[in-house]
Amino acid sequence: MIELNYSSAQVNELEHLQIAGSKSESNRLLILQALFKNLSLSNLSNAKDTQVLQQALENKEDIIDIGHAGTAMRFLTAYYSVTTQNTIILQGSQRMHQRPIKILVHALKTLGADITYVENGGFPPLQISPSKLIQDEIELDASISSQYITALMLIAPILENGLKINLKGKVTSLPYLTMTLKLMQ
């Protein structure tokens, strides 16, 4: 048997406890807010990755460093592909420069994005130049990272003709894709 004993002061502290929002939801919503300025957010995650993404979206420099934040790298690659007015460099930590991003970059380039690898093919850092994504349909292996698919989903509403994403095979991260769809609705 477990017995819990709280003093009235401890109970009072619990009554004022505020739980930060989900990192996964916060990161998606930050991209959507950057695309749709009238969207207001509250109770964002206080996770480092969310803070890094938020700072990157506010950054007006030509070099944007996201450190170790993998989700930020993926989401921002798609975001800057459709929004940048100037050529930017999206970079991260040394470890981030060893994490592959080729599948997402290839998909964005197929759609019309102007992205080049600064150092090693298939890996950050990336140079992203102004472009217009003109294709409105893409086919992807459903077993790839849900963050790649989510990055494309998040930018789809601002593309002139939207974006149809055809997933081939079994989707491995359906809960994350479902979360993205629900947040976008």
DATANOR-V667976 format. One record per helix or strand of 2 or more residues. SS is the DSSP state (H for helix, E for strand). FROM is the first residue (numbers start at 1). LEN is the number of residues. Records with the same first field share a line. If there is no record, write none. Layout:
BEGIN
SS->FROM-LEN / FROM-LEN
END
This chain:
BEGIN
H->8-8 / 23-13 / 48-11 / 70-14 / 96-3 / 102-10 / 146-11 / 174-11
E->63-3 / 88-4 / 114-4 / 126-4 / 137-5 / 164-5
END
